[in-house]
């Protein structure tokens, strides 16, 4: 019975004899630019022909936002770049639109870095109603 504990200690200590401590360094997930559509609100209803603007804000501390792209139903409405330089840490834009095409529309805003790295899209739905 005394041999069993000795064998156990021997085997446990032998497990680490041939190995060295390996430190695994995880690769950091790169931060992406962030973008939000501040106006209009998600699921807002507007009448066809109504003129309003999309208020969009993008942020990226390093290296910065080069432009914002706004899409309606996967079709680019506009791309807006900063006026004060090639890229900025915060870019707020107002993109005008006259509501057209009765029905549900998917609005996407995407911010881009100078190297073309996109943000995750900010997405809202907008219901355009026919005028009676």
MDAnalysis code that builds the backbone (N, CA, C; Angstrom):
import MDAnalysis as mda
import numpy as np

u = mda.Universe.empty(396, n_residues=132, atom_resindex=np.repeat(np.arange(132), 3), trajectory=True)
u.add_TopologyAttr("name", ["N", "CA", "C"] * 132)
u.add_TopologyAttr("resid", np.arange(1, 133))
u.add_TopologyAttr("resname", ["UNK", "UNK", "UNK", "UNK", "UNK", "UNK", "UNK", "UNK", "UNK", "UNK", "UNK", "UNK", "UNK", "UNK", "UNK", "UNK", "UNK", "UNK", "UNK", "UNK", "UNK", "UNK", "UNK", "UNK", "UNK", "UNK", "UNK", "UNK", "UNK", "UNK", "UNK", "UNK", "UNK", "UNK", "UNK", "UNK", "UNK", "UNK", "UNK", "UNK", "UNK", "UNK", "UNK", "UNK", "UNK", "UNK", "UNK", "UNK", "UNK", "UNK", "UNK", "UNK", "UNK", "UNK", "UNK", "UNK", "UNK", "UNK", "UNK", "UNK", "UNK", "UNK", "UNK", "UNK", "UNK", "UNK", "UNK", "UNK", "UNK", "UNK", "UNK", "UNK", "UNK", "UNK", "UNK", "UNK", "UNK", "UNK", "UNK", "UNK", "UNK", "UNK", "UNK", "UNK", "UNK", "UNK", "UNK", "UNK", "UNK", "UNK", "UNK", "UNK", "UNK", "UNK", "UNK", "UNK", "UNK", "UNK", "UNK", "UNK", "UNK", "UNK", "UNK", "UNK", "UNK", "UNK", "UNK", "UNK", "UNK", "UNK", "UNK", "UNK", "UNK", "UNK", "UNK", "UNK", "UNK", "UNK", "UNK", "UNK", "UNK", "UNK", "UNK", "UNK", "UNK", "UNK", "UNK", "UNK", "UNK", "UNK", "UNK", "UNK"])
u.atoms.positions = np.array([
    [0.793, -1.200, 0.000],
    [0.000, 0.000, 0.000],
    [0.843, 1.275, 0.000],
    [2.051, 1.214, 0.586],
    [2.913, 2.390, 0.606],
    [3.481, 2.689, -0.778],
    [3.541, 1.712, -1.618],
    [4.098, 1.886, -2.956],
    [3.145, 2.682, -3.839],
    [1.860, 2.514, -3.674],
    [0.874, 3.209, -4.508],
    [1.002, 4.730, -4.402],
    [1.075, 5.336, -3.194],
    [1.260, 6.791, -3.136],
    [2.585, 7.240, -3.742],
    [3.646, 6.448, -3.560],
    [4.935, 6.810, -4.149],
    [4.885, 6.770, -5.674],
    [4.242, 5.752, -6.208],
    [4.100, 5.675, -7.663],
    [3.280, 6.842, -8.202],
    [2.233, 7.201, -7.481],
    [1.390, 8.324, -7.902],
    [2.189, 9.621, -7.933],
    [2.973, 9.884, -6.889],
    [3.809, 11.090, -6.853],
    [4.831, 11.054, -7.984],
    [5.440, 9.901, -8.219],
    [6.432, 9.769, -9.277],
    [5.828, 10.077, -10.650],
    [4.657, 9.497, -10.941],
    [4.025, 9.718, -12.244],
    [3.565, 11.162, -12.422],
    [3.043, 11.758, -11.377],
    [2.598, 13.151, -11.484],
    [3.770, 14.098, -11.699],
    [4.878, 13.845, -11.023],
    [6.033, 14.719, -11.212],
    [6.707, 14.462, -12.550],
    [6.606, 13.271, -13.058],
    [7.228, 12.945, -14.340],
    [6.493, 13.577, -15.502],
    [5.244, 13.930, -15.314],
    [4.455, 14.512, -16.401],
    [5.043, 15.820, -16.888],
    [5.681, 16.587, -16.024],
    [6.196, 17.896, -16.401],
    [7.680, 17.892, -16.734],
    [8.315, 16.728, -16.716],
    [9.753, 16.696, -16.937],
    [10.145, 17.108, -18.349],
    [9.428, 16.668, -19.348],
    [9.833, 16.922, -20.723],
    [9.166, 18.121, -21.367],
    [8.341, 18.837, -20.663],
    [7.628, 19.951, -21.282],
    [8.073, 21.267, -20.682],
    [8.034, 22.278, -21.466],
    [8.301, 23.618, -20.959],
    [6.991, 24.387, -20.972],
    [6.934, 25.389, -20.157],
    [5.715, 26.187, -20.084],
    [5.553, 26.957, -21.389],
    [4.422, 26.785, -22.026],
    [4.127, 27.478, -23.274],
    [3.075, 28.529, -22.971],
    [3.406, 29.751, -23.270],
    [2.461, 30.832, -23.033],
    [1.792, 31.180, -24.357],
    [0.500, 31.028, -24.392],
    [-0.257, 31.322, -25.604],
    [-0.733, 32.760, -25.523],
    [-0.365, 33.523, -26.513],
    [-0.791, 34.913, -26.572],
    [-1.912, 35.020, -27.589],
    [-3.122, 35.304, -27.126],
    [-4.220, 35.423, -28.088],
    [-4.037, 36.658, -28.953],
    [-4.431, 36.524, -30.206],
    [-4.380, 37.680, -31.092],
    [-5.574, 38.565, -30.800],
    [-5.340, 39.848, -30.613],
    [-6.468, 40.722, -30.313],
    [-7.387, 40.872, -31.521],
    [-8.666, 40.955, -31.243],
    [-9.633, 41.224, -32.299],
    [-9.514, 42.697, -32.659],
    [-9.299, 42.997, -33.926],
    [-9.158, 44.412, -34.278],
    [-10.469, 45.155, -34.049],
    [-10.347, 46.320, -33.443],
    [-11.528, 47.152, -33.260],
    [-11.954, 47.665, -34.624],
    [-13.234, 47.686, -34.841],
    [-13.774, 48.199, -36.093],
    [-14.346, 49.587, -35.857],
    [-14.482, 50.366, -36.919],
    [-15.204, 51.623, -36.764],
    [-16.627, 51.331, -36.277],
    [-17.238, 52.290, -35.619],
    [-18.617, 52.149, -35.144],
    [-19.468, 53.210, -35.832],
    [-20.696, 52.842, -36.142],
    [-21.597, 53.776, -36.813],
    [-22.999, 53.593, -36.263],
    [-23.736, 54.688, -36.195],
    [-25.135, 54.613, -35.770],
    [-25.980, 55.589, -36.578],
    [-27.212, 55.177, -36.827],
    [-28.186, 56.056, -37.474],
    [-29.008, 56.653, -36.342],
    [-28.851, 57.965, -36.125],
    [-29.531, 58.614, -34.999],
    [-30.955, 59.029, -35.350],
    [-31.163, 59.412, -36.588],
    [-32.490, 59.799, -37.069],
    [-32.619, 59.327, -38.499],
    [-33.746, 58.865, -38.919],
    [-34.981, 58.653, -38.172],
    [-34.879, 57.407, -37.289],
    [-35.870, 57.232, -36.448],
    [-35.909, 56.077, -35.554],
    [-36.218, 54.806, -36.347],
    [-35.794, 53.680, -35.812],
    [-36.103, 52.390, -36.429],
    [-37.621, 52.197, -36.476],
    [-38.103, 51.658, -37.581],
    [-39.531, 51.368, -37.819],
    [-40.409, 52.615, -37.898],
    [-39.813, 53.757, -38.175],
    [-40.601, 54.981, -38.332],
    [-41.397, 54.910, -39.627],
    [-42.557, 55.549, -39.626],
    [-43.395, 55.638, -40.823],
    [-43.345, 57.063, -41.352],
    [-43.196, 57.192, -42.668],
    [-43.209, 58.503, -43.323],
    [-44.057, 58.389, -44.582],
    [-44.646, 59.516, -44.973],
    [-45.433, 59.527, -46.204],
    [-44.521, 59.718, -47.408],
    [-44.913, 59.102, -48.508],
    [-44.197, 59.254, -49.766],
    [-44.105, 60.739, -50.097],
    [-42.930, 61.173, -50.544],
    [-42.719, 62.567, -50.895],
    [-42.204, 63.417, -49.744],
    [-42.181, 62.892, -48.544],
    [-41.670, 63.636, -47.389],
    [-40.159, 63.794, -47.512],
    [-39.686, 65.027, -47.320],
    [-38.248, 65.278, -47.346],
    [-37.721, 65.323, -45.919],
    [-36.663, 64.583, -45.669],
    [-36.012, 64.590, -44.357],
    [-34.562, 64.174, -44.556],
    [-33.797, 64.167, -43.475],
    [-32.384, 63.784, -43.551],
    [-32.080, 62.648, -42.590],
    [-31.175, 61.783, -43.016],
    [-30.635, 60.747, -42.146],
    [-29.482, 61.374, -41.362],
    [-29.531, 61.269, -40.052],
    [-28.470, 61.765, -39.179],
    [-27.623, 60.556, -38.783],
    [-26.378, 60.523, -39.250],
    [-25.507, 59.359, -39.052],
    [-24.205, 59.817, -38.393],
    [-23.764, 59.059, -37.378],
    [-22.515, 59.357, -36.676],
    [-21.624, 58.120, -36.709],
    [-20.362, 58.327, -37.092],
    [-19.372, 57.241, -37.103],
    [-18.193, 57.645, -36.231],
    [-17.614, 56.643, -35.562],
    [-16.471, 56.887, -34.687],
    [-15.399, 55.831, -34.942],
    [-14.147, 56.281, -34.934],
    [-13.007, 55.369, -35.007],
    [-11.781, 56.147, -34.548],
    [-11.236, 55.747, -33.418],
    [-10.108, 56.476, -32.842],
    [-8.803, 56.229, -33.598],
    [-8.646, 55.051, -34.160],
    [-7.381, 54.730, -34.801],
    [-7.611, 53.870, -36.031],
    [-7.427, 54.305, -37.215],
    [-6.848, 55.586, -37.592],
    [-7.874, 56.697, -37.788],
    [-9.154, 56.365, -37.949],
    [-10.183, 57.375, -38.150],
    [-11.160, 56.951, -39.229],
    [-12.205, 57.752, -39.393],
    [-13.255, 57.481, -40.382],
    [-12.943, 58.265, -41.653],
    [-12.890, 57.567, -42.780],
    [-12.622, 58.211, -44.070],
    [-13.913, 58.624, -44.768],
    [-14.965, 57.796, -44.622],
    [-16.258, 58.165, -45.196],
    [-17.354, 57.272, -44.639],
    [-18.581, 57.741, -44.814],
    [-19.781, 56.993, -44.444],
    [-20.560, 56.736, -45.720],
    [-21.022, 55.512, -45.871],
    [-21.871, 55.149, -47.006],
    [-23.271, 54.855, -46.475],
    [-24.293, 55.428, -47.114],
    [-25.684, 55.166, -46.743],
    [-26.356, 54.434, -47.895],
    [-26.981, 53.307, -47.576],
    [-27.660, 52.489, -48.586],
    [-29.133, 52.361, -48.244],
    [-29.947, 52.356, -49.276],
    [-31.373, 52.076, -49.134],
    [-31.658, 50.857, -49.998],
    [-32.113, 49.796, -49.359],
    [-32.401, 48.536, -50.063],
    [-31.213, 48.079, -50.911],
    [-30.020, 48.114, -50.333],
    [-28.767, 47.679, -50.969],
    [-28.308, 48.549, -52.135],
    [-28.891, 49.727, -52.285],
    [-28.464, 50.670, -53.323],
    [-27.869, 51.887, -52.616],
    [-26.646, 52.262, -52.987],
    [-25.982, 53.390, -52.340],
    [-26.702, 54.691, -52.660],
    [-27.131, 55.389, -51.596],
    [-27.746, 56.705, -51.753],
    [-26.662, 57.775, -51.800],
    [-25.661, 57.669, -50.893],
    [-24.617, 58.687, -50.831],
    [-23.409, 58.158, -50.066],
    [-22.248, 58.754, -50.359],
    [-21.019, 58.541, -49.600],
    [-20.515, 59.914, -49.206],
    [-20.270, 60.103, -47.903],
    [-19.858, 61.420, -47.423],
    [-18.526, 61.298, -46.693],
    [-17.571, 62.161, -47.087],
    [-16.243, 62.208, -46.467],
    [-16.138, 63.453, -45.599],
    [-15.201, 63.474, -44.655],
    [-15.036, 64.672, -43.828],
    [-14.504, 65.838, -44.653],
    [-14.928, 67.031, -44.300],
    [-14.458, 68.223, -45.005],
    [-13.156, 68.748, -44.412],
    [-12.841, 68.333, -43.170],
    [-11.663, 68.882, -42.496],
    [-10.401, 68.036, -42.637],
    [-10.412, 67.032, -43.496],
    [-9.221, 66.208, -43.697],
    [-9.583, 64.895, -44.363],
    [-8.572, 64.025, -44.531],
    [-8.820, 62.732, -45.168],
    [-9.621, 61.799, -44.281],
    [-9.388, 61.876, -42.959],
    [-10.132, 61.044, -42.018],
    [-10.140, 61.726, -40.656],
    [-11.156, 61.412, -39.872],
    [-11.361, 62.043, -38.567],
    [-11.814, 60.983, -37.560],
    [-11.633, 61.245, -36.257],
    [-12.078, 60.267, -35.261],
    [-13.597, 60.175, -35.143],
    [-14.291, 61.300, -35.396],
    [-15.758, 61.317, -35.344],
    [-16.261, 62.040, -36.588],
    [-17.166, 61.388, -37.300],
    [-17.760, 61.995, -38.493],
    [-19.274, 61.932, -38.353],
    [-19.903, 63.099, -38.348],
    [-21.365, 63.177, -38.284],
    [-21.848, 63.810, -39.580],
    [-22.793, 63.133, -40.226],
    [-23.284, 63.617, -41.513],
    [-24.807, 63.658, -41.514],
    [-25.325, 64.513, -42.361],
    [-26.763, 64.618, -42.585],
    [-26.984, 64.380, -44.076],
    [-27.714, 63.314, -44.393],
    [-27.912, 62.928, -45.793],
    [-29.394, 63.068, -46.128],
    [-29.734, 64.014, -47.017],
    [-31.151, 64.242, -47.337],
    [-31.731, 63.149, -48.232],
    [-33.047, 62.941, -48.077],
    [-33.760, 61.971, -48.913],
    [-35.224, 62.361, -48.988],
    [-35.794, 62.215, -50.163],
    [-37.238, 62.368, -50.344],
    [-37.808, 60.961, -50.390],
    [-38.649, 60.642, -49.414],
    [-39.201, 59.288, -49.299],
    [-39.921, 58.901, -50.581],
    [-39.543, 57.764, -51.131],
    [-40.177, 57.284, -52.357],
    [-40.279, 55.767, -52.304],
    [-41.269, 55.254, -53.019],
    [-41.465, 53.809, -53.061],
    [-42.193, 53.316, -51.833],
    [-43.506, 53.282, -51.904],
    [-44.296, 52.821, -50.760],
    [-43.864, 51.417, -50.355],
    [-43.811, 51.200, -49.050],
    [-43.438, 49.890, -48.520],
    [-42.293, 49.993, -47.533],
    [-41.827, 48.842, -47.121],
    [-40.750, 48.753, -46.139],
    [-39.395, 48.880, -46.829],
    [-38.549, 49.734, -46.287],
    [-37.200, 49.934, -46.819],
    [-36.177, 49.645, -45.728],
    [-35.073, 49.019, -46.121],
    [-33.976, 48.731, -45.201],
    [-32.879, 49.762, -45.443],
    [-32.543, 50.495, -44.389],
    [-31.533, 51.546, -44.460],
    [-30.279, 51.039, -43.752],
    [-29.130, 51.141, -44.422],
    [-27.859, 50.708, -43.844],
    [-26.857, 51.848, -43.912],
    [-26.127, 52.046, -42.824],
    [-25.001, 52.981, -42.810],
    [-23.754, 52.184, -42.468],
    [-22.674, 52.438, -43.207],
    [-21.401, 51.759, -42.975],
    [-20.302, 52.818, -42.966],
    [-19.448, 52.761, -41.943],
    [-18.299, 53.667, -41.859],
    [-17.067, 52.929, -42.366],
    [-16.186, 53.665, -43.032],
    [-14.976, 53.062, -43.591],
    [-13.734, 53.800, -43.109],
    [-12.683, 53.026, -42.858],
    [-11.365, 53.588, -42.574],
    [-10.689, 53.940, -43.895],
    [-9.573, 54.678, -43.839],
    [-8.856, 55.005, -45.078],
    [-8.390, 53.769, -45.852],
    [-8.104, 52.658, -45.141],
    [-7.650, 51.445, -45.835],
    [-8.804, 50.592, -46.348],
    [-10.045, 51.068, -46.178],
    [-11.211, 50.346, -46.679],
    [-11.863, 49.418, -45.677],
    [-11.328, 49.328, -44.458],
    [-11.933, 48.478, -43.430],
    [-13.315, 49.020, -43.081],
    [-14.372, 48.203, -43.239],
    [-15.724, 48.689, -42.944],
    [-16.130, 48.403, -41.503],
    [-17.068, 49.190, -41.031],
    [-17.711, 48.910, -39.747],
    [-18.768, 47.834, -39.963],
    [-19.299, 47.327, -38.877],
    [-20.526, 46.551, -38.992],
    [-21.611, 47.546, -39.373],
    [-22.576, 47.163, -40.195],
    [-23.594, 48.133, -40.605],
    [-24.553, 48.469, -39.467],
    [-24.969, 49.726, -39.448],
    [-26.095, 50.139, -38.605],
    [-27.313, 50.004, -39.506],
    [-28.353, 49.338, -39.029],
    [-29.507, 49.040, -39.879],
    [-30.788, 49.483, -39.192],
    [-31.630, 50.165, -39.959],
    [-32.983, 50.479, -39.500],
    [-33.960, 50.128, -40.617],
    [-35.215, 49.982, -40.236],
    [-36.298, 49.800, -41.205],
    [-37.096, 51.087, -41.254],
    [-37.568, 51.433, -42.432],
    [-38.353, 52.642, -42.623],
    [-39.555, 52.288, -43.489],
    [-40.735, 52.584, -42.995],
    [-41.972, 52.284, -43.720],
    [-42.441, 53.543, -44.437],
    [-42.491, 53.486, -45.763],
    [-42.987, 54.613, -46.557],
    [-44.438, 54.322, -46.912],
    [-45.321, 55.264, -46.537],
    [-46.762, 55.108, -46.753],
    [-47.212, 55.931, -47.948],
    [-48.166, 55.394, -48.705],
    [-48.745, 56.144, -49.826],
    [-49.616, 57.269, -49.283],
    [-49.571, 58.399, -49.979],
    [-50.475, 59.504, -49.621],
    [-51.832, 59.212, -50.232],
    [-52.870, 59.508, -49.487],
    [-54.231, 59.259, -50.005],
    [-54.857, 60.503, -50.550],
])
